[in-house]
Each structure stands twice: as structure tokens, then as C-alpha cells.
Amino acid sequence: EKYLLTRDKSGFHEDAEIKILSAKYRRMLLNGEEAVRFNSLLKQRRIARFKIVKKELGISGNQLEKFRGAHPEKYKELYGVILTFDTETLSAYKTEFPIYWDFERFIHIYLRHYTNFFIEQSTARGTHFQYSYKDIRRIACLIIENLKEEIETELLKGKGYYKYGDKGYYFNGNFYTIRIDNQGRLM
């Protein structure tokens, strides 16, 4: 309920409303008022997400535009992700706490660690994965699945789960840091 309805229960949270209107749009069931609302919500979300991207990278709008001009295919991929990403459960089977990532957490991993999105002007530096964009989700799920019992134990105590550096999850020659807050959100 708290994820779907506003606090006063007078309407839906914007993400829930986008999901509902998106389903109606795909079935061609939107009326005129709903279509206007849907477009407005999508525009607001796009603007908010671009702000998150610029903040995450430590760049200005001008620097992002330079990136767009210099790397149109990479920018197109980024734009697609910004428009289409939905909060997603990464592990939900046989667990008390589903582990998930939302746009903010996903974009942090994506921009700081996916080699395709290194922007020279960025003040944010991360370790680049040797994997492709599609592999990032697969590896996150693999790590979560393999650490499921440890993660669950900490979350049941009301604590977050953290593994860093050489105590991180070792896979394919690398140690991966993993942080999950006490609500199951991948950090």
C-alpha cells in the first residue's frame, strides 16, 4: 500500500500511476485526460532522471550535451535507459526480503562501472567492469543469489548487508563490493 498510494490515500504514487497508464496506453485505452497526464508524468520523470545522471557523474548539462555530440550512439543508449528503466527485483525467490534496485541505484552502477559510459569531464570515478551492460544485471543477480543466506540473516536483524574490497564477492578474477540497505535496496 505504501508503495502504491499517496500518504493520504487520495491517489497513486507517480511510479505506480505511470505503470497503470502505461498498461492502458499499450492496450490503447487511454482517454484524452489520461494521455495528457501520462505525457506529463513521463516528462517529469525524464527531467528528474537526467538530474540524477548529471549529479551522479558530477557534470553539467553542457558537458552532457558535448557527450551527446561526440558519442551519439552511447548517448542514445543512455537516453533509452533513462526512459525505460523500472525499479526491479533482483532476487525474490524463497526470501523474506526481496533485493531490488531503483533508478538511482541502478544508474550509479551503470554510469560509474559500465565502461561504455566513461565521460572524461566526470568528477565521478569508478572501477569499470569488464562486462557489457546486459551482464551487469546478471552479475548482480548471481552475487545476490550466492550470498542470499548471509544477506537474509542481516536483513532479518534489521541491518544492512555490506562486503567491501578483498572481503567482497569474488567472481571471475575480481572482488565485487556489495551493499544492501536494511530494506533490501541494492546500494
N, C-alpha and C positions, 0 to 999 in steps of 0.2 A: 504494500500500500504506500509506504513512504517513498518508494522509487517511482510510482506512477502518478500519485495525486499530489497536488499542492498542499501545503501545510493546513490551509483552511478547508481543503477538500472541495474547492469550488471549480477545479479544473485539473487538467493533466500537466505534469512537468513537460517542458519543451521537448526533451528527447522522446518521451512517450507519445506526445502529440505528433511529432514527426513520424514515428513508426506507424501510428494509426492512419495519418493522412497519406503516407507513402503506400500503405496497403490499399487504401481506397484509390489512389492515383493509378497503381498498377492494374486495378480492375475497372478503371475508367468510371468511378463512382463519385468523384469529387464534384460538388456543386460550385458555383462561382465564388461564394464567400470562402469556402474551404480552400479553393485553389489560390486565392489571394493570401490567405493565412499560411498555407503551405509554402508558397514562394517567399513570404516574409520570414518565416522561421528558418528556411534554408539559407537565405541571405545573411541573417543574423548569425547563424552557426558558422558559415564560411568566414565571415569577418572575425568572429571570436577565435576561430581556429588559426587564422593567419596571424593574429596577435600572439597566440601561443607559440607558433612556429618561430616568429621573429624573436620572441623572448628566449625561447629555448636555444636558439643559435646566437643570440646576442648581436643581432644585426638590425639595420633599419629597413624600411620599406624600399628605399633606393637601392640598397645592396641586394635585396631580394629581386628587384627588377633587373639589375645587372646580371644576376644569376640566370634569370629567365631568358635574357637576350643571348647570353653566352652558351647556355645549355638548355635549349628549348625542349628536348626530349625528357631530360631529367626533371625539368620544371613541370612538364605535362604529367609525369608520373606522380610527382609530389602533389599537384593540384587534384589529381584523381583520388589520392589517398585522403586528402583533406575533405573532399566532398563525400566520400563513400564510407569512411571508417565508422563502424558502430562498436560500442562497448561490447566486449566479447568475453565469454567464459573460456578459460584455457584448461581447466580441469574441474569437472563436476561429478565424475563417476565415483560412487562409494566414498564420498567425503562429506563431512559435516559442513565444511566451508568451501564453496566454490572459489577458485582462484581466477581472477579476471584482470583485464586491463581496460582502461578507458582511453579516450583520445589523448589526454595529457601524458599518460604513462607510455602509451604506445609510441607517440611521436617523439618522446625523449629517447627511447631506444632506437627508433628508426633514424632520427636525424644525427644522433651522436655516434652511432655504431655501424650504420649501413654505409659501406664505402662509396656508394653512388652519390651520397649527399654531403660530401665534404665541400664546404663553401669557404674559400680562402679568407674572406673577411670575418668569418665567425670567430667570436671570442670563446665559444664553447668547444672544448676538445674532448674527444672520447677515443676509446680504443676501437678500431674498426674491426668488425667481424669479417672473416674470410668468406662468409656465406652471402647468398643472394637475399633479396627482400623476402621471397617466399620461404626461405629457410629460417628466417628469424623466428617466425611463429612456431615452426616445427621444433626448433631447438628449445624455445621457451616451454613448450608443452612437454618435451622429453625430460627436461630438467625437473619440472614440477612433478611429473609422474614418478620419476625416480626418487624424489625427495618427499613424496606425498605423506608418508607416515611421520617424518620429522616435522614437516610443516604443520600437519594436523595437530600434533602434540602441543606445539607452541600456541597455535590459534585457540585451542581448547582452554588454555590457561589465560586467554585474553591478551596474549603478547603477539608481537610481530615475529617474523622469521627472517634471519639475516645470515648470509655467508659471504665473506669477502676474501679477496686476494688468494693466497695459496690454500686457504680453507674453503674456497669457493667450489663450485661443482666442476669437476674435471671431465672434459669431453673433447675428444679428437685433438689432443695436444694443447688445449687451453683450459685455464681456470675461468669460470664464469661467476661473477658476482650475482647474487640473487637476494632481493629484498621484497618482502611481502608485509604489508601492514596488518594490524590485528583484525581488520575486516575482510581480508583476502585479496586486497588490491595489490597487484604487482607494482612495485615501485621502481 
